[in-house]
Amino acid sequence: MAAAVVTVAAGAIGLIVGWFVSGTQRVTEKLTEERRSAYLAFLHAADEANDYPQANRKVLERAAENAEFVCSDQMLNSGRIKKLLAAVDTGTWKDERQQFVMVARYECQRNSYWGRRRRLPEYGRIVTP
C-alpha cells in the first residue's frame, strides 16, 4: 500500500515538473523567435537607411523600437540598438553593425537568461578572435 502511494506521488510530481519545464521551454522558444524577427527587421531597416540616407527614417525608428521591446535586459543596457541607430550613415557604421550582429546572434542562439548571464555579463564590446 505504501509503495503504491509513493508511486502515485512520484508520478504526480513528475507530471507537474514536466508540465512546468515544457511550458517554460515553449515560452522561451517563442520569445527567441520574436527576438530574431525583430533584430533581423531592425538590421534590414538599418542597412536600407545606411544605403539611402535621404530616405524617411520612420521604418528604421519603428524597427528599433520593436527590437528594444523584445530584447533582453543585457541588450538594452548595452545600448547596442541605439548605437547602431546612431551609426547609420557615419564612419562607425561597419564596426557598430558587426558588433550588433555578433550580440544579436549570441543572444538568439543562447536563449536561456540564466545561462547567458553567466556566459557573457557585458554586451558592450565583443572582441572577435
N, C-alpha and C positions, 0 to 999 in steps of 0.2 A: 504494500500500500504506500509506504513512504517513497519507494523508488518511483512509483507512478506519479506522485505529486512532484517530485524533483524533476522528472522528465517533462511533465507539463509546464512547470515553471521555467525550465531551461528553454523549452520550445517557444514559450510566450516572450521571454527576454530576447531570444534570437530573432523573432519576428519584429519586435519593436526596434531593435538595433538595426536590422536590415532595412526596415521602412525608413528610419532616420537617415541612414547612410545613402540610400537610393534617392531620397528627396533632396538631400544636400548636394549630391552629385548632379542631379538634374538642374537645380538652380544654378550651380557653378558653371555648368556647361552652357546654359542659356546666357548667362552674364558674359562669359568669354566670347560667345558668338556675337553678341551685341557690341562688345568692345572691338572685336576685329572689324566688324562692318563700319563702326563709327570712325575708327582710326584710318581705315582704308579710304573712306569717303573724304575725310579731312586731308589725307595725303594727296588724293587726286585733286581736290579743290586747291590745295596749296601749290601743287605743280602747275595747274592751269593759271593761277594768279601770278605765279612767277614767270611763266612763259608770255603772258599777256597782261602786263602791269596796268594798262589803261582800262581793263575790264572792271565791271562792277564787282566789288568785294563782298557783297551780301552773302553769296553762296559760301564763300570761304569763312566768313564770320559765323554763319549758321552751323557749318560743319565743325568749326572749333567749339562752339557751344555744345553741340551734340557729343563731341568727343570728351569734353570736360565733364559732361553729365554722367557718362558711364565709366569714366576712368577710375582707377584705384586712387587711394589717398597718396600713395607714393608718386604716381604720375602727376597728380595735381600739385603736390607740394614741390616737386622738382621744377615745375614751370615749363616742361618740355613743349607743351602745346602752345603756350603763349610765346615761347622763344621761337618756335617755328613760324608762328603767325607774324611775329615782328621781323623775321629774317627774310620774308618774301621780298624779292627784288633788291636784295642787298648783297654785299660781298661775303657775308657769312652763310649764305643760303645752303651751299653744298654741305658744309660741316653740320649745321643745325638739322638739315634733312636726314643726314646719315645718323646723327645721334637719336633723332626721333624714331627712325625706323628700327634701330637696334633696341631701344627701350620698349617700343610697342611690340616687337616680335618677342622679346623676353617676357613681357607681361602676358601676352596671349598664349605662349607655349607653356608657361608655368603658372597656371591659373589659380593655384591654391594660395590664399592670402598668407597663411602661416609659413608655408614653405618659401614664398617669395620674400617675406620679411626677414627670414634667416639667411637667405642666399645673397640678396643684394639690398642692403639697407639704404643706399643712396642712389638715386636715379640722376643725379646732377650731371655727371660726366662718366661715360663708359669708355674705357680705353680699349681699342682693338688690339688683338695680339699681333 
